[in-house]
Amino acid sequence: MMAITVRSETWGPRNLQPGQQCFYCHAEIKVVAVMWAGSDADLWLHPKCCQSLMLRMSRDCWEIECKGDFDRQVGGSGRYDGEGL
């Protein structure tokens, strides 16, 4: 199996492990991946799965905003400062 290394100025290199599954579809990632470093785990995704997940997450945020609940903070890290969305 070819090793995939993700490089980031912030997090340093990360290696895709053999048998690594996609966070979204759970199929094995074999060639190319998108990786997000979380607070306690890394999320690995196929590029198409990343697009699908981001579209769905954006739609969910839009629905919350349309209902008028966007500014109400429930849980989370509190990092959202109200700017940029």
C-alpha positions as CSV (number, residue, x, y, z in Angstrom):
1,M,0.0,0.0,0.0
2,M,1.2,3.5,-0.9
3,A,1.7,5.7,2.2
4,I,-0.2,9.0,2.0
5,T,1.3,11.9,4.1
6,V,-0.7,15.0,4.7
7,R,1.4,18.1,5.4
8,S,0.2,21.1,7.3
9,E,2.1,24.1,8.6
10,T,-0.1,24.0,11.7
11,W,-0.2,20.3,12.5
12,G,2.9,18.8,10.9
13,P,2.9,15.6,8.8
14,R,0.2,12.9,9.3
15,N,0.2,9.5,7.7
16,L,-2.8,7.6,6.4
17,Q,-2.8,4.2,8.1
18,P,-3.4,1.0,6.1
19,G,-7.2,0.2,6.3
20,Q,-8.1,3.8,7.2
21,Q,-11.8,4.3,6.7
22,C,-13.6,7.4,5.4
23,F,-15.4,9.2,8.2
24,Y,-18.5,9.7,5.9
25,C,-18.9,6.5,3.9
26,H,-16.8,4.1,6.0
27,A,-15.1,2.7,2.9
28,E,-11.3,2.3,2.9
29,I,-9.3,5.2,1.6
30,K,-6.7,4.0,-0.8
31,V,-5.3,6.8,-2.9
32,V,-6.2,10.4,-1.9
33,A,-7.7,11.9,1.2
34,V,-8.9,15.0,2.9
35,M,-7.9,15.1,6.6
36,W,-9.1,17.4,9.4
37,A,-7.4,17.4,12.7
38,G,-9.9,17.5,15.5
39,S,-9.4,18.1,19.2
40,D,-9.3,14.4,20.0
41,A,-9.3,12.6,16.6
42,D,-8.4,13.1,12.9
43,L,-11.1,12.9,10.3
44,W,-10.1,11.3,7.0
45,L,-12.5,11.5,4.0
46,H,-12.5,10.8,0.3
47,P,-12.6,14.1,-1.6
48,K,-16.2,13.4,-2.9
49,C,-17.3,12.5,0.6
50,C,-15.8,15.7,2.0
51,Q,-17.8,17.7,-0.6
52,S,-21.1,15.8,0.3
53,L,-20.5,16.3,4.0
54,M,-19.7,20.0,3.7
55,L,-22.8,20.6,1.5
56,R,-25.0,18.9,4.1
57,M,-23.4,20.8,7.0
58,S,-23.8,24.1,5.2
59,R,-27.5,23.3,4.5
60,D,-28.0,22.5,8.1
61,C,-26.5,25.8,9.2
62,W,-28.6,27.6,6.6
63,E,-31.8,26.0,7.9
64,I,-30.9,27.0,11.5
65,E,-30.2,30.5,10.4
66,C,-33.6,30.7,8.6
67,K,-35.4,29.6,11.7
68,G,-33.8,32.5,13.6
69,D,-31.8,30.2,16.0
70,F,-28.4,31.0,14.5
71,D,-27.3,33.4,17.2
72,R,-28.4,31.1,20.1
73,Q,-25.4,29.2,21.3
74,V,-26.1,25.7,22.6
75,G,-23.0,23.7,23.6
76,G,-20.0,23.7,21.4
77,S,-16.6,25.3,22.1
78,G,-17.7,28.9,22.0
79,R,-15.2,29.7,19.2
80,Y,-17.9,31.2,16.9
81,D,-17.7,34.9,17.3
82,G,-20.6,35.8,15.0
83,E,-18.3,37.0,12.2
84,G,-17.9,35.5,8.7
85,L,-21.1,33.5,8.1
